[in-house]
Amino acid sequence: MLPIEQRLIKLEKDIRIYRIVFVSVICITLAFVLMSNEKKAIAPAKIQAKAFEVVDDAGNVLMTLNNEDDGGAITTYNKAGKKLTSLFTSDGGGGGINTFDKDGQVNFKVTRTTDGGGYMALFNASRKEIFEVGSSTAESGYFRVNDKDGNKFAWLTFTTGGGGYFSLFDRYNQEVIKLSTPDAGGRLGIYNGSQKRIVYAGSQDNKDGNITVYDANGTRTGGVPQ
């Protein structure tokens, strides 16, 4: 056999071997890729850390999760770094929620009262509390409305003797109208600026009706019955 024919035969054998190796590598690679895609990502059962932060592309902190005042706290921020919401542990050990305006000033608050029970308040743009509702020291509900300066002008709650109680205040924080509902029946009292009662209308202790008028010093001047 001529040398050139021997070389051709050897070349054909080499090409056949290379072809087998190449096809085998391709098959193994495809099998590995398919097997990898079939594996599902396994999420960790628990992640623990002392604090977490969420930031935007510019690195501004938008949310924090950390420990404050011996309790957990979650706070969200706007891009200017001002607080938007806060979920925290109150001084009494209860949970609290605050929301803030764009300047980071509180405008809504839910937490625990110092004597126990719930408390909710709204604030105006001047950070003055204008509305409050919650649990009183007698464990009954109360409702309070304030003027723009945070001074009370309406109060609704439960009387110690039983029944409801509603009162209105003047700008000097003095009760001038009182409405109560004790066991005997409804009662209305009107007071002047000196805190002297000038009108009474309602049920007496014997459940009879009564209307009484007083002078500026609180001295009775007339009424029904006489």
Secondary structure by P-SEA (a helix, b strand, c coil): ccaaaaaaaaaaaaaaaaaaaaaaaaaaaaaaaaaaaabbbbccccccccbbbbbcccccccccccccccbbbbbbbccccccccccccccccbbbbbbbcccccccbbbbbcccbbbbbbcccccccccbbbbbccccbbbbbbbcccccccbbbbbcccbbbbbbcccccccccbbbbbccccbbbbbbccccccccccccccccbbbbbbbcccccccccccc
